[in-house]
Amino acid sequence: MTNEITQVYRCCDCLRGSSGSNFNNSFIKKSKKHYNSFLVFDSSQTWPSQWQRQFAAQQIPQLRSPAVHHPDPNPFQLRNFDQARYNELFPPYHRPGTKLFNDFCHEVVCHWKLTDKVYPAKEISKSSLQDFPHLFGTLS
């Protein structure tokens, strides 16, 4: 595999959690030229719908992680997101409620224009990557 494919695989692995998404959004923020050179591979074709389904199925009211762990590059952005909803941050460490976090993630996806970056796939093969010559060139 070429270097470019390896980089995309790394990017995909990072997108599995909110901290990984933060890494990728920081990457885009620091170098806007990379915006056109990455995709998010997710079987649902929306991000972060799998996370949302899992939380809903388990009826989890709030996250375990503090408010600084989220997909936006600014660690305080979740706290600033909707100050009128401060009551949805729970002690200790301002852990966000699930609804607040879902709304915040939606805002992050819109702000960073990630909606069209999601490709519907669970597992990626080299042949699947050939559908994206603008990212990888011709693969042999």
Backbone as ProteinMPNN parsed JSONL, in Angstrom:
{"seq_chain_A": "MTNEITQVYRCCDCLRGSSGSNFNNSFIKKSKKHYNSFLVFDSSQTWPSQWQRQFAAQQIPQLRSPAVHHPDPNPFQLRNFDQARYNELFPPYHRPGTKLFNDFCHEVVCHWKLTDKVYPAKEISKSSLQDFPHLFGTLS", "coords_chain_A": {"N_chain_A": [[0.834, -1.186, 0.0], [0.319, 2.271, -0.556], [1.818, 5.257, 0.872], [-0.176, 7.215, 1.176], [-2.567, 5.754, 1.466], [-2.069, 4.422, 3.861], [-2.015, 6.628, 5.566], [-4.699, 7.434, 5.419], [-5.944, 5.216, 6.556], [-4.95, 5.471, 9.17], [-6.161, 7.872, 9.84], [-8.843, 7.095, 9.741], [-8.934, 5.208, 11.819], [-8.48, 6.923, 13.934], [-10.831, 8.37, 14.022], [-12.669, 6.944, 15.454], [-13.315, 7.569, 18.111], [-14.246, 10.35, 20.271], [-11.972, 11.829, 20.97], [-10.228, 11.084, 18.969], [-11.531, 12.179, 16.789], [-11.227, 14.817, 17.43], [-8.481, 15.047, 17.012], [-8.394, 14.781, 14.191], [-9.974, 16.988, 13.383], [-8.397, 19.035, 14.394], [-6.193, 18.646, 12.812], [-7.25, 19.35, 10.29], [-7.877, 22.011, 10.824], [-5.346, 23.157, 11.225], [-4.175, 22.788, 8.772], [-5.658, 23.541, 6.12], [-5.538, 22.631, 3.525], [-5.606, 19.894, 3.642], [-8.214, 19.169, 3.888], [-9.55, 18.21, 1.611], [-8.382, 15.764, 1.328], [-9.118, 13.58, 2.898], [-11.293, 11.045, 4.225], [-14.117, 9.894, 6.098], [-14.809, 6.733, 7.168], [-17.692, 5.019, 7.638], [-20.244, 2.818, 8.473], [-22.839, 3.727, 8.736], [-23.053, 6.106, 7.406], [-23.337, 8.574, 8.53], [-22.014, 10.791, 10.956], [-21.831, 11.194, 14.423], [-23.385, 8.625, 14.397], [-23.412, 5.867, 15.151], [-22.348, 5.916, 17.726], [-24.338, 7.443, 18.958], [-26.581, 5.734, 18.713], [-25.758, 3.578, 20.326], [-25.528, 4.79, 22.86], [-28.198, 5.564, 23.244], [-29.481, 3.064, 23.269], [-28.51, 1.985, 25.627], [-29.453, 3.786, 27.371], [-27.936, 5.946, 28.483], [-27.392, 8.63, 30.51], [-25.426, 10.643, 30.801], [-22.051, 11.521, 29.869], [-18.973, 9.806, 30.728], [-16.621, 11.11, 30.508], [-14.816, 14.189, 31.067], [-15.84, 17.572, 30.182], [-13.898, 18.623, 28.486], [-13.114, 16.689, 26.709], [-13.815, 16.051, 23.607], [-14.947, 16.336, 20.14], [-14.131, 18.843, 19.024], [-11.412, 21.056, 18.184], [-10.874, 23.074, 20.071], [-10.507, 22.908, 23.458], [-12.328, 23.979, 25.277], [-14.657, 24.423, 23.965], [-17.067, 22.951, 24.127], [-18.1, 23.691, 26.624], [-18.59, 26.351, 26.053], [-20.449, 26.142, 24.092], [-23.351, 26.163, 24.436], [-24.258, 28.17, 26.633], [-26.555, 28.579, 28.053], [-27.404, 26.104, 28.689], [-25.982, 25.126, 30.795], [-26.713, 23.671, 33.0], [-26.746, 21.092, 32.099], [-24.299, 20.028, 32.373], [-22.511, 17.885, 34.347], [-21.361, 17.172, 37.702], [-18.54, 15.129, 38.674], [-16.183, 17.384, 37.118], [-17.579, 18.634, 35.019], [-19.109, 16.896, 33.272], [-20.721, 16.182, 30.258], [-24.259, 15.99, 29.541], [-25.995, 13.49, 27.633], [-27.763, 14.434, 25.586], [-26.956, 17.129, 25.293], [-24.312, 16.66, 24.446], [-24.771, 15.279, 22.028], [-26.057, 17.304, 20.522], [-23.997, 19.163, 20.448], [-22.028, 17.713, 19.009], [-23.313, 17.545, 16.539], [-23.241, 20.241, 15.825], [-20.456, 20.561, 15.585], [-19.918, 18.88, 13.388], [-21.301, 20.273, 11.394], [-19.995, 22.802, 11.504], [-17.314, 22.164, 10.792], [-17.775, 21.162, 8.327], [-18.214, 18.368, 7.766], [-20.123, 16.612, 6.914], [-20.301, 15.674, 4.226], [-18.066, 14.141, 4.119], [-18.243, 11.572, 4.962], [-18.082, 8.21, 4.16], [-19.962, 5.431, 3.201], [-19.054, 2.631, 4.656], [-17.968, -0.332, 6.24], [-15.757, -1.968, 6.463], [-12.707, -1.428, 4.854], [-11.268, -2.043, 1.761], [-8.474, -2.41, -0.456], [-9.471, -2.297, -3.057], [-11.843, -0.88, -2.657], [-10.85, 1.633, -2.122], [-10.075, 2.459, -4.592], [-12.184, 3.802, -5.63], [-11.765, 6.408, -5.142], [-9.988, 8.191, -6.759], [-9.161, 10.833, -6.73], [-8.114, 11.167, -4.223], [-6.212, 9.131, -3.832], [-4.921, 8.567, -6.202], [-3.991, 6.375, -8.89], [-4.307, 3.058, -7.991], [-2.392, 0.122, -7.765]], "CA_chain_A": [[0.0, 0.0, 0.0], [1.074, 3.517, -0.612], [1.799, 6.097, 2.066], [-1.451, 7.907, 1.287], [-3.564, 4.823, 1.988], [-1.744, 4.235, 5.268], [-2.449, 7.823, 6.287], [-6.155, 7.406, 5.536], [-6.283, 4.214, 7.568], [-4.686, 6.075, 10.469], [-7.207, 8.867, 10.051], [-10.082, 6.367, 10.031], [-8.834, 4.662, 13.16], [-8.596, 8.024, 14.888], [-12.184, 8.876, 14.082], [-13.559, 6.063, 16.212], [-13.742, 8.181, 19.363], [-14.302, 11.808, 20.195], [-10.615, 12.37, 20.994], [-9.695, 10.885, 17.624], [-12.158, 13.176, 15.934], [-10.555, 16.064, 17.774], [-7.211, 15.023, 16.293], [-8.622, 15.041, 12.778], [-10.42, 18.366, 13.226], [-7.213, 19.873, 14.614], [-5.4, 18.463, 11.596], [-7.888, 20.171, 9.259], [-7.757, 23.412, 11.237], [-3.969, 23.602, 11.041], [-3.79, 22.703, 7.37], [-6.906, 23.45, 5.366], [-5.33, 21.902, 2.265], [-5.884, 18.477, 3.875], [-9.66, 18.929, 3.938], [-9.951, 17.409, 0.449], [-7.629, 14.522, 1.244], [-9.47, 12.556, 3.869], [-12.679, 10.594, 4.314], [-14.499, 9.149, 7.287], [-15.489, 5.512, 6.768], [-18.662, 4.637, 8.659], [-21.319, 2.071, 7.814], [-24.119, 4.446, 8.814], [-22.882, 7.27, 6.538], [-23.443, 9.815, 9.295], [-21.152, 10.768, 12.123], [-21.45, 9.938, 15.079], [-24.651, 7.917, 14.619], [-23.227, 4.613, 15.886], [-22.202, 6.304, 19.127], [-25.655, 7.873, 19.433], [-27.429, 4.537, 18.862], [-25.292, 2.805, 21.473], [-25.91, 5.507, 24.082], [-29.655, 5.493, 23.377], [-29.847, 1.695, 23.623], [-28.138, 1.769, 27.024], [-30.08, 4.879, 28.13], [-26.871, 6.596, 29.245], [-27.804, 10.031, 30.644], [-24.311, 11.573, 30.668], [-20.77, 10.904, 29.548], [-18.012, 9.631, 31.826], [-15.482, 11.998, 30.269], [-15.019, 15.621, 31.316], [-16.273, 18.391, 29.046], [-12.803, 18.976, 27.57], [-12.881, 15.582, 25.774], [-14.846, 16.124, 22.583], [-14.345, 16.401, 18.807], [-13.675, 20.152, 18.556], [-10.023, 21.324, 18.578], [-10.833, 23.948, 21.239], [-10.951, 22.089, 24.583], [-13.402, 24.62, 26.035], [-15.773, 24.726, 23.073], [-18.308, 22.344, 24.619], [-18.615, 24.557, 27.692], [-19.037, 27.598, 25.438], [-21.43, 25.815, 23.052], [-24.667, 26.718, 24.77], [-24.127, 28.494, 28.054], [-27.876, 28.492, 28.686], [-27.609, 24.702, 29.059], [-24.934, 24.779, 31.755], [-27.251, 22.678, 33.926], [-26.558, 19.767, 31.507], [-22.932, 19.603, 32.687], [-22.659, 17.237, 35.649], [-20.127, 16.963, 38.471], [-17.415, 16.068, 38.697], [-15.483, 17.744, 35.875], [-18.474, 19.127, 33.965], [-19.408, 15.832, 32.302], [-21.926, 16.602, 29.525], [-25.391, 15.111, 29.324], [-25.998, 12.892, 26.294], [-28.449, 15.326, 24.637], [-26.052, 18.258, 25.052], [-23.181, 16.192, 23.65], [-25.274, 15.018, 20.67], [-26.27, 18.594, 19.857], [-22.675, 19.736, 20.231], [-21.388, 16.974, 17.909], [-23.975, 17.991, 15.31], [-22.676, 21.561, 15.532], [-19.074, 20.358, 15.133], [-19.995, 18.33, 12.034], [-21.704, 21.378, 10.518], [-18.947, 23.828, 11.492], [-16.139, 21.687, 10.064], [-18.254, 20.672, 7.025], [-17.847, 16.953, 7.713], [-21.251, 15.804, 6.466], [-20.012, 15.013, 2.95], [-16.806, 13.41, 4.233], [-18.504, 10.214, 5.449], [-18.276, 7.225, 3.115], [-20.613, 4.281, 3.845], [-18.299, 1.386, 4.597], [-17.572, -0.855, 7.549], [-14.376, -2.391, 6.273], [-12.18, -0.839, 3.631], [-10.258, -2.829, 1.063], [-7.736, -1.64, -1.457], [-10.35, -2.065, -4.207], [-12.778, 0.197, -2.3], [-10.148, 2.907, -2.19], [-9.952, 2.856, -5.994], [-13.304, 4.693, -5.932], [-11.377, 7.767, -4.775], [-8.703, 8.522, -7.41], [-8.752, 12.197, -6.363], [-7.387, 11.088, -2.967], [-5.144, 8.151, -3.815], [-4.349, 8.31, -7.507], [-4.267, 5.029, -9.388], [-3.733, 2.014, -7.145], [-2.151, -1.135, -8.487]], "C_chain_A": [[0.872, 1.24, 0.0], [0.979, 4.254, 0.713], [0.449, 6.757, 2.273], [-2.525, 7.002, 1.891], [-3.317, 4.595, 3.477], [-2.211, 5.427, 6.081], [-3.961, 7.845, 6.451], [-6.581, 6.38, 6.561], [-6.048, 4.774, 8.967], [-5.772, 7.072, 10.816], [-8.516, 8.169, 10.417], [-10.053, 5.783, 11.433], [-9.019, 5.758, 14.198], [-10.034, 8.483, 15.045], [-13.132, 8.013, 14.889], [-14.046, 6.684, 17.507], [-13.714, 9.692, 19.258], [-12.914, 12.425, 20.244], [-9.943, 12.198, 19.637], [-10.268, 11.887, 16.65], [-11.546, 14.535, 16.184], [-9.231, 16.15, 17.041], [-7.405, 15.39, 14.832], [-9.111, 16.457, 12.529], [-9.279, 19.339, 13.451], [-6.32, 19.835, 13.386], [-5.941, 19.34, 10.469], [-7.709, 21.649, 9.576], [-6.365, 23.955, 10.944], [-3.543, 23.615, 9.587], [-5.026, 22.472, 6.517], [-6.746, 22.706, 4.044], [-5.642, 20.415, 2.417], [-7.375, 18.16, 3.888], [-10.117, 18.023, 2.796], [-9.211, 16.089, 0.361], [-7.915, 13.538, 2.365], [-10.957, 12.244, 3.774], [-12.878, 9.912, 5.658], [-15.257, 7.926, 6.802], [-16.388, 5.059, 7.907], [-19.835, 3.969, 7.963], [-22.652, 2.813, 7.825], [-24.172, 5.657, 7.88], [-23.202, 8.591, 7.243], [-22.574, 9.683, 10.535], [-21.792, 11.605, 13.208], [-22.668, 9.068, 15.397], [-24.491, 6.596, 15.372], [-23.115, 4.908, 17.385], [-23.571, 6.685, 19.703], [-26.592, 6.687, 19.636], [-27.046, 3.737, 20.104], [-25.674, 3.483, 22.794], [-27.412, 5.433, 24.314], [-30.088, 4.1, 23.825], [-29.565, 1.41, 25.102], [-28.753, 2.822, 27.948], [-29.074, 5.565, 29.062], [-27.184, 8.094, 29.317], [-26.681, 11.045, 30.478], [-23.028, 10.805, 30.403], [-19.932, 10.724, 30.809], [-16.887, 10.648, 31.727], [-15.813, 13.45, 30.597], [-15.33, 16.386, 30.029], [-15.148, 18.766, 28.085], [-12.51, 17.882, 26.549], [-14.037, 15.505, 24.785], [-14.192, 16.348, 21.23], [-13.883, 17.774, 18.321], [-12.239, 20.409, 19.015], [-9.887, 22.226, 19.809], [-11.349, 23.17, 22.456], [-12.11, 22.687, 25.378], [-14.658, 24.88, 25.21], [-17.1, 24.117, 23.544], [-18.92, 23.194, 25.734], [-19.18, 25.859, 27.126], [-20.2, 27.383, 24.471], [-22.797, 26.422, 23.323], [-24.685, 26.985, 26.269], [-25.459, 28.468, 28.786], [-28.164, 27.066, 29.161], [-26.547, 24.217, 30.05], [-25.398, 23.726, 32.754], [-27.148, 21.253, 33.374], [-25.107, 19.3, 31.615], [-22.935, 19.13, 34.141], [-21.323, 17.096, 36.366], [-19.745, 15.489, 38.446], [-16.936, 16.37, 37.288], [-16.382, 18.194, 34.737], [-18.712, 18.081, 32.878], [-20.719, 16.171, 31.603], [-23.019, 15.529, 29.515], [-25.386, 14.635, 27.876], [-26.645, 13.812, 25.262], [-27.569, 16.527, 24.293], [-24.902, 17.834, 24.159], [-23.603, 15.891, 22.216], [-25.451, 16.314, 19.895], [-24.942, 19.263, 19.526], [-21.97, 19.049, 19.059], [-22.002, 17.367, 16.568], [-23.415, 19.355, 14.877], [-21.248, 21.456, 15.008], [-19.059, 19.841, 13.692], [-20.355, 19.432, 11.039], [-20.584, 22.409, 10.386], [-17.745, 23.412, 10.645], [-16.498, 21.081, 8.706], [-17.857, 19.207, 6.796], [-18.947, 16.054, 7.153], [-20.929, 15.035, 5.188], [-18.699, 14.235, 2.971], [-17.005, 11.964, 4.664], [-18.835, 9.301, 4.276], [-18.848, 5.965, 3.752], [-19.836, 2.984, 3.655], [-17.919, 0.959, 6.009], [-16.114, -1.28, 7.51], [-13.921, -1.882, 4.915], [-11.119, -1.754, 3.041], [-9.564, -1.923, 0.063], [-8.625, -1.342, -2.656], [-11.378, -0.978, -3.903], [-12.124, 1.555, -2.443], [-9.96, 3.381, -3.626], [-11.113, 3.747, -6.43], [-12.955, 6.153, -5.687], [-10.051, 8.163, -5.417], [-8.22, 9.93, -7.061], [-7.993, 12.215, -5.04], [-6.124, 10.245, -3.095], [-4.423, 7.957, -5.143], [-4.734, 6.912, -7.963], [-3.549, 4.018, -8.508], [-3.529, 0.75, -7.961], [-1.961, -2.285, -7.529]], "O_chain_A": [[2.001, 1.242, 0.491], [0.161, 3.916, 1.569], [-0.03, 6.857, 3.403], [-3.305, 7.442, 2.736], [-4.262, 4.578, 4.266], [-2.749, 5.256, 7.175], [-4.46, 8.232, 7.507], [-7.485, 6.637, 7.356], [-6.871, 4.568, 9.859], [-6.248, 7.115, 11.95], [-9.221, 8.618, 11.32], [-11.046, 5.858, 12.157], [-9.651, 5.536, 15.231], [-10.413, 8.946, 16.121], [-14.314, 8.343, 14.99], [-15.133, 6.331, 17.963], [-13.219, 10.248, 18.278], [-12.69, 13.458, 19.614], [-9.179, 13.061, 19.204], [-9.557, 12.388, 15.779], [-11.366, 15.321, 15.254], [-8.885, 17.203, 16.505], [-6.667, 16.215, 14.291], [-8.699, 17.077, 11.548], [-9.196, 20.363, 12.772], [-5.763, 20.852, 12.972], [-5.171, 20.0, 9.772], [-7.42, 22.447, 8.684], [-6.22, 25.082, 10.47], [-2.647, 24.369, 9.207], [-5.389, 21.331, 6.232], [-7.729, 22.201, 3.5], [-5.914, 19.74, 1.423], [-7.753, 16.989, 3.898], [-10.977, 17.164, 2.991], [-9.4, 15.353, -0.607], [-7.047, 12.75, 2.74], [-11.761, 13.054, 3.312], [-11.931, 9.42, 6.271], [-16.253, 8.065, 6.092], [-15.916, 4.753, 9.002], [-20.36, 4.49, 6.979], [-23.511, 2.538, 6.987], [-25.256, 6.17, 7.604], [-23.323, 9.624, 6.583], [-22.421, 8.594, 11.089], [-22.275, 12.693, 12.895], [-22.944, 8.807, 16.568], [-25.365, 6.242, 16.163], [-23.722, 4.221, 18.206], [-23.911, 6.285, 20.817], [-27.319, 6.639, 20.628], [-27.915, 3.276, 20.844], [-26.096, 2.813, 23.736], [-27.858, 5.259, 25.449], [-30.971, 3.971, 24.673], [-30.31, 0.672, 25.747], [-28.589, 2.755, 29.166], [-29.323, 5.738, 30.255], [-27.234, 8.758, 28.281], [-26.928, 12.178, 30.065], [-22.929, 9.609, 30.674], [-20.148, 11.393, 31.82], [-16.271, 11.006, 32.731], [-16.951, 13.888, 30.428], [-15.102, 15.887, 28.927], [-15.427, 19.189, 26.964], [-11.74, 18.107, 25.615], [-15.099, 14.963, 25.091], [-12.977, 16.535, 21.172], [-13.275, 17.845, 17.253], [-11.877, 20.021, 20.126], [-8.883, 22.148, 20.517], [-12.525, 22.804, 22.485], [-12.806, 21.959, 26.086], [-15.611, 25.486, 25.697], [-18.152, 24.732, 23.366], [-20.136, 23.387, 25.769], [-20.143, 26.404, 27.665], [-20.862, 28.342, 24.076], [-23.329, 27.139, 22.474], [-25.077, 26.13, 27.064], [-25.491, 28.346, 30.011], [-29.08, 26.854, 29.957], [-26.26, 23.022, 30.121], [-24.586, 22.975, 33.294], [-27.432, 20.297, 34.096], [-24.731, 18.291, 31.017], [-23.311, 19.874, 35.047], [-20.282, 16.924, 35.731], [-20.62, 14.658, 38.203], [-17.278, 15.642, 36.356], [-15.967, 18.135, 33.579], [-18.531, 18.362, 31.694], [-21.725, 16.422, 32.267], [-22.738, 14.331, 29.484], [-24.835, 15.3, 26.999], [-26.116, 13.953, 24.159], [-27.454, 16.897, 23.124], [-24.544, 18.548, 23.222], [-22.87, 16.213, 21.281], [-25.039, 16.41, 18.738], [-24.781, 19.854, 18.458], [-21.382, 19.72, 18.211], [-21.29, 17.506, 15.574], [-23.153, 19.579, 13.695], [-20.87, 22.181, 14.088], [-18.273, 20.314, 12.871], [-19.77, 19.508, 9.958], [-20.262, 22.839, 9.278], [-17.219, 24.213, 9.873], [-15.631, 20.549, 8.013], [-17.252, 18.859, 5.782], [-18.723, 14.862, 6.941], [-21.258, 13.854, 5.085], [-18.269, 13.723, 1.937], [-16.039, 11.203, 4.729], [-19.747, 9.578, 3.496], [-18.296, 5.469, 4.735], [-19.949, 2.324, 2.622], [-17.591, 1.788, 6.858], [-15.34, -0.982, 8.421], [-14.678, -1.91, 3.946], [-10.194, -2.183, 3.73], [-10.018, -0.814, -0.22], [-8.55, -0.25, -3.22], [-11.751, -0.224, -4.801], [-12.773, 2.523, -2.84], [-9.714, 4.564, -3.862], [-11.042, 4.382, -7.482], [-13.752, 7.041, -5.988], [-9.085, 8.443, -4.708], [-7.019, 10.199, -7.087], [-7.291, 13.186, -4.757], [-5.083, 10.593, -2.536], [-3.415, 7.253, -5.201], [-5.703, 6.337, -7.468], [-2.338, 4.106, -8.303], [-4.39, 0.358, -8.749], [-1.748, -3.418, -7.96]]}, "name": "protein", "num_of_chains": 1, "seq": "MTNEITQVYRCCDCLRGSSGSNFNNSFIKKSKKHYNSFLVFDSSQTWPSQWQRQFAAQQIPQLRSPAVHHPDPNPFQLRNFDQARYNELFPPYHRPGTKLFNDFCHEVVCHWKLTDKVYPAKEISKSSLQDFPHLFGTLS"}
